[in-house]
């Protein structure tokens, strides 16, 4: 097929899919699957290459963590933690939102944002149910915090793992350059969310008093299973932190954890597997194939080349261009293939111009990770959270998410722009 025709077809299919997702006339999973099928039927992608673009590390991680979470849920641990958190916040919804968002951000830097959302949201749903308030303000704040917090470390977000492994940046490097701006960003955005939702976050005094009187210890339903779950979770988390040293992908660690816990829990696997959010998993598969079509048609590479060519080798302009284009692009397309394309492009730029590439790597890291907050499909954590909310009857539309999250994302990128200038160019 002619390269230009392939490019036109890939972009047309992707934009059509995106339009249908925004209009929400059809289920987003169905739309993504139709788009993925069209990429193959129009021969933008071959069948073999299409499935090769699915990131099975992400898919394996998601399914495995969903299995672990569903087993842990049966112990009553989430209800226990929900009551504990409510008591610390004294049952006040605003304090609860700020506390849960902060916890989400911190955990996302230690684990990863996807795992954190899978662990935090069940606790959130239990809390809001007892307080008779909408979970949507909490979901929005937690999703945003998970992507911001995940930017802080090497292991918090996949783009950071990719950049670190390709360039040789260490865990300490990310603590030195990303964490200093992420801490104030997490605190600031959490505070802004609390102001935005202040009027909606009210509960009746009787509901607040009722939950404060609850005994968290009574929420534990199966102590033996709880001990088994905590041991497996502990080893899984250690595995996540050390997966680079162990030379295993995070999905491998999660799969082993899920298999071990399924085995020792003695629960029927088919019951647990029925509770996995397969709609979200299929949506991801379709999305990976769609973005794979953009990648193979050369659309993403053209965008990267355009960014690097218009700056004419000026380090400051190149750094800011990489930051902003990465942020905007990552809001609308998955940041993993975008970063995969940008890494060799930046390396080539360094060889041609001899410029210091250090600012560019941190611009790429901050832009790609923070940009994922921009839309409902910008990051894995967003898709999972929206899917979990929908399963429980709380729909978050593309439009409503975009209206709130995109301006907040722009704010974080503006602050990152100032930060990069102060650190590298002042």
Buried (B, 14 or more C-beta within 10 A) or exposed (E): EEEEEBBBBBBEBBEBBBEBBBEEEEBBBBBBBBBBBBBBEBEBBEEEBBBBBBBBBBBBBBBBBBBBBBBBBBBBBBBBBBBEBBBEBEBBBBBBBBBBBBBBBBBBBBBBBBBBBBBBBBBBBBBBBBBBBEBBBBBBBBBBBBBBBBBBBBBBBBBBBBBBEBBEBEBEBBBEBBBEBBBEBBBBBBEBBBEBBEEEBEBEEEBBEBBEEBEBEEBBBBEEBBEBBEEBBEBBBEBBBEBBEEEBBBBBBBBBBBBBBBEBBEBEEEEBBEBBBBBBBBBBBBBBBBBBBBBBBBBBBEBBBEBBEEBEEEBEEBBBBBBBBBBBBBBBBBBBBBBBBBBEBBBEBBEEBEBEBBBBBBBBBBBBBBBBBBBBBBBBBBBBBBBBBBEEEBEBEBEEBBEBBBEBBBBBBEBBBEBBBEBBEE
